[in-house]
Amino acid sequence: MIYVVRHGQTDLNKERRMQGRLGLPLNEQGVEQANNLRDKLQPIKFDLVFSSPQERAIQTAEIVTDLKATVDPSLDVFDLGEADRIKIKDVKMDGNIPDSSVYKGVEEPSHFIKRVFRFMTELEEQNKKRELNILLSGHRCTTGCIGAYFEGVPADGNILRYSSNNGDYKLYQFT
């Protein structure tokens, strides 16, 4: 089974700011969310644990599993460029992402999806014939993208509908 975990809360989540690669570690509530998720998933023995390189995702993965996470840059958060850390209500958006004509450095959505899907394809090819419990720790965007890998990219392109709340998870299985 594939357990796709969204990191616990940070102060930027709490302040309703865009949080990308300039993110913060878990705050007290985020640690509590990770501990609660650990308790919920306690009966599961995880065989593989992967995380985004962001500290908040690594912390969540390691609290939940009590294992050292394998950090993979393919699971990194969508690069928000200059929109990182700006209050969400103040960001000029282009659909579900910051407008790249306003903010420099915003990642191209198709590159992001290809990056995450490539990771998932490799993970599936290496492990689909094995009965493993795999935890993947990431962000709203990465958990949504992993959901789209299993469910398909929606016609409107909004992969975020597949993400979970901070400190929560979704369950998938390779076929």
C-alpha positions as CSV (number, residue, x, y, z in Angstrom):
1,M,0.0,0.0,0.0
2,I,1.1,3.6,-0.7
3,Y,0.5,6.0,2.2
4,V,0.7,9.6,0.9
5,V,1.1,11.9,3.8
6,R,0.9,15.7,3.8
7,H,3.2,17.4,6.3
8,G,1.9,18.8,9.5
9,Q,1.2,22.5,10.0
10,T,3.9,25.2,10.0
11,D,3.6,28.8,11.0
12,L,3.3,29.8,7.3
13,N,0.3,27.5,7.0
14,K,-1.2,29.0,10.1
15,E,-0.6,32.5,8.8
16,R,-2.2,31.6,5.4
17,R,1.0,32.3,3.4
18,M,2.3,30.7,0.3
19,Q,4.8,28.0,1.3
20,G,7.2,26.6,-1.1
21,R,10.9,26.0,-0.9
22,L,11.4,28.8,1.7
23,G,9.1,26.9,4.0
24,L,9.4,26.5,7.8
25,P,9.7,23.4,10.0
26,L,6.7,22.0,11.8
27,N,5.2,24.2,14.5
28,E,3.8,22.8,17.8
29,Q,0.5,21.9,16.2
30,G,2.3,20.3,13.2
31,V,4.3,18.1,15.5
32,E,1.1,17.1,17.3
33,Q,-0.6,16.3,13.9
34,A,2.4,14.1,13.0
35,N,2.2,12.3,16.4
36,N,-1.5,11.8,15.9
37,L,-0.9,10.3,12.5
38,R,1.8,8.1,13.9
39,D,-0.7,6.8,16.5
40,K,-3.3,6.2,13.7
41,L,-0.8,4.3,11.5
42,Q,1.0,2.6,14.4
43,P,-0.1,-0.9,13.4
44,I,1.6,-0.4,9.9
45,K,5.1,-1.6,9.4
46,F,6.6,0.6,6.7
47,D,9.1,-1.0,4.4
48,L,10.1,2.2,2.5
49,V,9.8,5.9,3.5
50,F,10.4,8.7,1.0
51,S,10.2,12.4,1.6
52,S,10.5,15.8,-0.1
53,P,13.7,17.5,0.8
54,Q,11.8,20.1,2.8
55,E,12.3,19.9,6.6
56,R,8.6,19.9,7.4
57,A,8.0,16.8,5.2
58,I,11.1,15.0,6.5
59,Q,10.0,15.7,10.1
60,T,6.5,14.4,9.4
61,A,7.8,11.2,7.7
62,E,10.2,10.4,10.5
63,I,7.8,11.2,13.3
64,V,5.1,9.0,11.7
65,T,7.3,6.0,10.9
66,D,10.1,6.3,13.4
67,L,12.4,5.6,10.5
68,K,14.9,7.6,8.6
69,A,13.3,9.0,5.4
70,T,15.0,8.7,2.0
71,V,15.0,12.2,0.7
72,D,14.2,12.5,-3.0
73,P,14.2,15.9,-4.9
74,S,11.5,14.6,-7.2
75,L,9.1,15.0,-4.3
76,D,10.1,18.6,-3.6
77,V,7.3,21.2,-3.3
78,F,6.2,23.1,-6.4
79,D,8.6,26.1,-6.7
80,L,6.5,29.2,-6.1
81,G,9.4,31.5,-7.0
82,E,9.0,35.1,-5.8
83,A,5.5,34.3,-4.5
84,D,6.9,32.2,-1.7
85,R,5.9,33.4,1.8
86,I,3.4,36.0,0.5
87,K,0.0,36.1,2.1
88,I,-2.3,33.9,0.0
89,K,-4.9,36.6,-0.3
90,D,-2.3,39.0,-1.8
91,V,-0.9,36.7,-4.5
92,K,-2.0,37.2,-8.1
93,M,-2.9,33.8,-9.2
94,D,-3.1,32.1,-12.6
95,G,-5.6,29.4,-11.9
96,N,-4.2,27.4,-8.9
97,I,-0.6,28.7,-9.1
98,P,1.1,32.1,-8.8
99,D,1.0,34.1,-12.0
100,S,4.5,33.5,-13.6
101,S,4.1,36.8,-15.5
102,V,4.1,38.6,-12.1
103,Y,6.5,36.4,-10.0
104,K,9.8,35.2,-11.3
105,G,10.9,31.6,-10.7
106,V,7.4,29.9,-10.7
107,E,7.8,26.3,-11.8
108,E,6.1,25.2,-15.0
109,P,3.2,23.0,-13.9
110,S,3.9,20.4,-16.6
111,H,7.5,20.1,-15.4
112,F,6.3,19.6,-11.9
113,I,3.8,16.9,-12.9
114,K,6.4,15.1,-15.0
115,R,8.9,15.2,-12.1
116,V,6.5,13.6,-9.7
117,F,5.0,11.1,-12.2
118,R,8.6,10.0,-13.1
119,F,9.3,9.3,-9.5
120,M,6.0,7.4,-9.1
121,T,6.6,5.4,-12.3
122,E,10.1,4.3,-11.1
123,L,8.7,3.4,-7.7
124,E,5.9,1.4,-9.2
125,E,8.3,-0.4,-11.6
126,Q,10.6,-1.3,-8.8
127,N,8.0,-2.4,-6.3
128,K,4.6,-3.3,-7.9
129,K,5.1,-7.0,-7.6
130,R,6.1,-6.8,-4.0
131,E,3.7,-6.4,-1.1
132,L,5.1,-3.4,0.7
133,N,3.9,-0.5,2.8
134,I,5.4,2.7,1.4
135,L,5.1,6.1,3.0
136,L,5.5,9.2,0.8
137,S,5.7,12.5,2.7
138,G,5.1,15.7,0.8
139,H,3.1,18.8,0.4
140,R,-0.4,19.9,-0.8
141,C,0.9,20.0,-4.3
142,T,3.0,16.7,-4.2
143,T,0.3,14.7,-2.5
144,G,-2.2,16.1,-5.0
145,C,0.1,15.1,-7.9
146,I,0.6,11.6,-6.5
147,G,-3.2,11.3,-6.3
148,A,-3.4,12.4,-9.9
149,Y,-0.9,9.7,-10.8
150,F,-3.4,7.1,-9.5
151,E,-6.7,8.9,-10.3
152,G,-5.8,10.8,-13.5
153,V,-5.2,14.5,-14.0
154,P,-8.6,16.2,-13.9
155,A,-9.9,17.9,-17.0
156,D,-9.5,21.3,-15.3
157,G,-5.9,20.4,-14.3
158,N,-6.6,21.0,-10.6
159,I,-4.6,18.2,-9.0
160,L,-4.9,19.8,-5.6
161,R,-8.3,18.2,-5.2
162,Y,-6.4,14.9,-4.4
163,S,-4.4,16.4,-1.6
164,S,-5.2,15.9,2.0
165,N,-5.2,18.3,5.0
166,N,-2.0,19.0,7.0
167,G,-1.0,15.9,9.0
168,D,-3.4,13.6,7.1
169,Y,-3.0,10.9,4.5
170,K,-4.5,9.1,1.5
171,L,-4.1,5.5,0.6
172,Y,-3.4,4.1,-2.8
173,Q,-2.2,0.8,-4.3
174,F,-0.2,-0.1,-7.4
175,T,-2.2,-2.3,-9.7
